[in-house]
Amino acid sequence: MSNNLLNKFLNPSEIKIPTLSHRNKYNEIENRADNIIDIHIKHPLNNTWVLWYYENDRRNDWTKNLKEITSVSTVEDFWSVYNHVKCASELKHGCDYSFFKKDIRPMWEDDANKNGGRWLVSLEKRQRESDLDNCWLEIMLCLIGESFGDYSDEVNGATVNVRQKADKIGLWTADGSKAKGESIMAIGRKMKERLGLDRSKNTAIHYQLHKDTQVKAGSLAKNTYSL
């Protein structure tokens, strides 16, 4: 391209300098673009979490009834999954949901669980429609939000058990030894606070070691701690 032709396109008299109103429009467009980008940016979680489902089918053994549904590693993934699965209150009696860190199976025998225990809260049948779903959601939000502070690494996951007489929500920790007593109690207090149970004198939560639960299931198991 010749210099004359180039100068024609670059003639200062023909170049339009953006006015203030133009600049405001540019800024508005830029802000809108930023908002669109924000919508598509996912917010990663500190851990990847896996949602499990246990089907109460007596024709199969326990391990065959346990199914991995999906994993979530961002806030957006979590809400997408939560909004597309049945609520805990809609599960059949004998069925469970479990929500655990990736690579930890929701069973006592798993290496990450075998030395631990769980905080348990029992909800009466009449509370199923009013409280169960809210409590289960709150526990999952505690998990993905690392709400247990310095003790979050000691929490492996949680379960919700739907049963004929009463439902249970369990918060599983990795180590139930006496040396971890302080952290276990701190986790239990946070659980009780987030579920709003600290305002109710009639609702207690109990911590049971998995090794004790394996020997005596349900309400017969020994309570190591209570709040």
KOLDRENNU-902097 format. One record per residue (C-alpha): residue number from 1; y, z, x. Coordinates in Angstrom, 1 decimal, m for minus. Layout:
% KOLDRENNU-902097
(r NUM (Y Z X));
...
This chain:
% KOLDRENNU-902097
(r 1 (0.0 0.0 0.0));
(r 2 (3.4 m1.0 1.4));
(r 3 (6.1 1.6 2.0));
(r 4 (8.3 m0.1 m0.7));
(r 5 (5.6 0.1 m3.3));
(r 6 (4.9 3.7 m2.3));
(r 7 (8.6 4.6 m2.5));
(r 8 (8.7 3.1 m5.9));
(r 9 (6.1 5.6 m7.1));
(r 10 (7.8 8.4 m5.2));
(r 11 (11.4 7.6 m6.2));
(r 12 (13.1 11.0 m6.5));
(r 13 (15.1 9.8 m9.5));
(r 14 (11.9 9.1 m11.4));
(r 15 (10.2 12.4 m10.6));
(r 16 (10.4 14.9 m13.4));
(r 17 (10.9 18.5 m12.3));
(r 18 (9.1 20.9 m14.6));
(r 19 (11.6 22.9 m16.7));
(r 20 (11.2 26.6 m17.5));
(r 21 (9.6 25.7 m20.8));
(r 22 (7.2 23.5 m19.1));
(r 23 (6.2 26.2 m16.7));
(r 24 (5.7 28.6 m19.6));
(r 25 (3.3 26.1 m21.1));
(r 26 (1.5 25.7 m17.9));
(r 27 (1.2 29.5 m17.6));
(r 28 (m0.1 29.7 m21.2));
(r 29 (m2.7 27.0 m20.5));
(r 30 (m3.7 28.7 m17.3));
(r 31 (m4.1 32.1 m19.1));
(r 32 (m6.2 30.4 m21.8));
(r 33 (m8.4 28.9 m19.1));
(r 34 (m8.9 32.3 m17.5));
(r 35 (m9.9 33.8 m20.8));
(r 36 (m12.5 31.0 m21.4));
(r 37 (m13.9 31.6 m17.9));
(r 38 (m14.1 35.4 m18.6));
(r 39 (m16.1 34.7 m21.7));
(r 40 (m18.7 32.9 m19.7));
(r 41 (m18.9 35.4 m16.8));
(r 42 (m21.7 37.8 m17.3));
(r 43 (m21.4 41.5 m16.3));
(r 44 (m24.4 42.5 m14.1));
(r 45 (m26.2 45.8 m14.5));
(r 46 (m27.0 48.0 m11.6));
(r 47 (m30.7 47.6 m12.5));
(r 48 (m32.8 45.1 m14.3));
(r 49 (m34.4 46.7 m17.4));
(r 50 (m37.5 45.6 m19.2));
(r 51 (m38.1 46.0 m23.0));
(r 52 (m41.8 46.7 m23.9));
(r 53 (m43.5 46.8 m27.3));
(r 54 (m46.7 48.7 m28.1));
(r 55 (m48.6 47.5 m31.1));
(r 56 (m50.8 50.0 m32.9));
(r 57 (m54.0 47.9 m33.0));
(r 58 (m57.1 50.0 m32.8));
(r 59 (m59.3 46.9 m32.1));
(r 60 (m57.8 46.7 m28.6));
(r 61 (m57.5 49.2 m25.8));
(r 62 (m54.1 50.7 m25.0));
(r 63 (m53.2 48.3 m22.2));
(r 64 (m53.8 45.2 m24.3));
(r 65 (m51.6 46.6 m27.0));
(r 66 (m48.7 47.0 m24.6));
(r 67 (m46.6 43.9 m24.4));
(r 68 (m43.6 43.0 m22.2));
(r 69 (m40.9 41.5 m24.4));
(r 70 (m38.2 40.5 m22.0));
(r 71 (m35.9 41.8 m19.2));
(r 72 (m32.1 42.2 m19.1));
(r 73 (m29.9 42.2 m16.1));
(r 74 (m26.5 41.8 m17.6));
(r 75 (m24.5 43.5 m20.4));
(r 76 (m24.5 40.3 m22.4));
(r 77 (m28.3 39.9 m22.0));
(r 78 (m28.8 43.4 m23.4));
(r 79 (m26.8 42.8 m26.5));
(r 80 (m28.4 39.5 m27.1));
(r 81 (m31.9 41.0 m27.0));
(r 82 (m30.9 44.1 m29.0));
(r 83 (m29.4 42.0 m31.8));
(r 84 (m32.6 39.8 m32.1));
(r 85 (m35.4 42.4 m32.1));
(r 86 (m36.4 44.8 m34.9));
(r 87 (m34.7 48.1 m35.1));
(r 88 (m36.9 51.1 m34.1));
(r 89 (m36.8 52.3 m37.7));
(r 90 (m38.5 49.1 m38.8));
(r 91 (m41.5 49.4 m36.6));
(r 92 (m44.9 50.3 m38.2));
(r 93 (m46.3 53.8 m37.7));
(r 94 (m48.0 54.2 m34.4));
(r 95 (m45.8 51.5 m32.7));
(r 96 (m43.4 52.1 m29.8));
(r 97 (m40.6 50.5 m27.9));
(r 98 (m40.1 51.3 m24.2));
(r 99 (m37.2 50.4 m22.0));
(r 100 (m37.9 50.8 m18.3));
(r 101 (m36.6 49.7 m14.9));
(r 102 (m38.1 46.6 m13.6));
(r 103 (m41.5 47.0 m11.9));
(r 104 (m42.2 50.4 m13.7));
(r 105 (m44.7 50.2 m16.5));
(r 106 (m44.2 52.7 m19.4));
(r 107 (m47.4 54.6 m18.7));
(r 108 (m48.2 58.0 m17.1));
(r 109 (m50.5 56.3 m14.5));
(r 110 (m47.8 54.2 m13.0));
(r 111 (m47.0 55.3 m9.4));
(r 112 (m43.3 55.7 m10.3));
(r 113 (m44.2 58.0 m13.3));
(r 114 (m47.3 60.0 m12.3));
(r 115 (m45.4 62.9 m10.7));
(r 116 (m42.7 63.0 m13.4));
(r 117 (m42.2 64.1 m16.9));
(r 118 (m40.0 63.4 m20.0));
(r 119 (m37.4 65.0 m22.1));
(r 120 (m38.4 64.8 m25.7));
(r 121 (m36.4 65.0 m28.9));
(r 122 (m38.2 64.9 m32.3));
(r 123 (m36.6 63.4 m35.4));
(r 124 (m38.0 64.2 m38.8));
(r 125 (m39.1 61.4 m41.1));
(r 126 (m36.0 61.8 m43.2));
(r 127 (m33.8 61.1 m40.2));
(r 128 (m35.4 57.7 m39.5));
(r 129 (m33.0 55.6 m41.4));
(r 130 (m29.9 57.7 m40.6));
(r 131 (m30.4 58.7 m36.9));
(r 132 (m33.3 57.0 m35.2));
(r 133 (m31.7 53.7 m34.4));
(r 134 (m28.4 55.2 m33.3));
(r 135 (m30.2 57.7 m31.0));
(r 136 (m32.4 54.9 m29.5));
(r 137 (m29.4 52.7 m28.9));
(r 138 (m27.5 55.5 m27.3));
(r 139 (m30.3 56.3 m24.9));
(r 140 (m30.6 52.6 m23.9));
(r 141 (m26.8 52.5 m23.3));
(r 142 (m27.1 55.6 m21.1));
(r 143 (m29.7 53.8 m19.1));
(r 144 (m28.0 50.5 m18.5));
(r 145 (m24.7 52.3 m18.0));
(r 146 (m26.1 54.7 m15.4));
(r 147 (m24.7 57.6 m17.4));
(r 148 (m26.6 60.2 m15.5));
(r 149 (m24.3 59.9 m12.5));
(r 150 (m25.8 61.0 m9.2));
(r 151 (m29.2 61.6 m11.0));
(r 152 (m29.5 58.0 m12.5));
(r 153 (m31.9 57.0 m9.8));
(r 154 (m34.3 59.7 m11.0));
(r 155 (m34.5 58.3 m14.5));
(r 156 (m37.2 55.6 m14.9));
(r 157 (m36.8 54.7 m18.6));
(r 158 (m37.2 55.8 m22.2));
(r 159 (m39.5 55.4 m25.1));
(r 160 (m39.2 55.6 m28.9));
(r 161 (m42.4 56.5 m30.8));
(r 162 (m42.5 55.8 m34.6));
(r 163 (m45.0 58.1 m36.2));
(r 164 (m46.1 59.1 m39.8));
(r 165 (m44.7 62.7 m39.7));
(r 166 (m41.9 62.6 m37.1));
(r 167 (m40.5 60.2 m34.6));
(r 168 (m39.9 60.9 m30.9));
(r 169 (m37.6 59.7 m28.2));
(r 170 (m38.5 60.4 m24.6));
(r 171 (m36.4 60.1 m21.5));
(r 172 (m38.7 59.7 m18.4));
(r 173 (m37.9 61.0 m15.0));
(r 174 (m39.6 60.2 m11.7));
(r 175 (m40.2 63.7 m10.3));
(r 176 (m41.0 66.8 m12.4));
(r 177 (m41.4 69.2 m9.4));
(r 178 (m39.6 72.5 m9.3));
(r 179 (m37.4 71.1 m6.5));
(r 180 (m35.9 68.7 m9.0));
(r 181 (m35.2 71.4 m11.6));
(r 182 (m31.4 71.1 m11.2));
(r 183 (m31.4 67.4 m11.7));
(r 184 (m33.9 67.5 m14.6));
(r 185 (m31.7 70.0 m16.4));
(r 186 (m28.5 68.0 m15.7));
(r 187 (m30.3 64.9 m17.2));
(r 188 (m31.4 66.8 m20.2));
(r 189 (m27.9 68.2 m20.9));
(r 190 (m26.4 64.7 m20.6));
(r 191 (m29.1 63.4 m23.0));
(r 192 (m28.3 66.1 m25.5));
(r 193 (m24.6 65.5 m25.2));
(r 194 (m24.8 61.8 m25.7));
(r 195 (m27.1 62.2 m28.8));
(r 196 (m24.7 64.7 m30.3));
(r 197 (m27.4 67.4 m30.2));
(r 198 (m25.2 69.8 m28.3));
(r 199 (m23.3 70.4 m31.5));
(r 200 (m26.5 71.3 m33.4));
(r 201 (m28.1 74.6 m32.9));
(r 202 (m31.1 73.6 m34.8));
(r 203 (m32.2 70.7 m32.5));
(r 204 (m33.8 71.5 m29.2));
(r 205 (m35.1 69.1 m26.6));
(r 206 (m38.1 69.9 m24.3));
(r 207 (m39.2 68.7 m20.9));
(r 208 (m42.9 68.1 m20.4));
(r 209 (m44.7 67.0 m17.3));
(r 210 (m46.9 64.0 m17.7));
(r 211 (m49.9 65.8 m16.3));
(r 212 (m49.6 68.5 m19.0));
(r 213 (m49.2 65.9 m21.7));
(r 214 (m52.3 64.1 m20.6));
(r 215 (m54.3 67.3 m21.1));
(r 216 (m52.8 68.3 m24.4));
(r 217 (m50.9 65.7 m26.3));
(r 218 (m48.1 66.1 m28.7));
(r 219 (m46.7 69.5 m29.7));
(r 220 (m49.6 71.3 m27.9));
(r 221 (m48.3 70.2 m24.5));
(r 222 (m46.6 72.9 m22.3));
(r 223 (m42.8 72.8 m22.2));
(r 224 (m41.5 73.2 m18.6));
(r 225 (m37.9 73.3 m19.7));
(r 226 (m36.0 73.5 m23.0));
(r 227 (m32.4 73.0 m24.0));
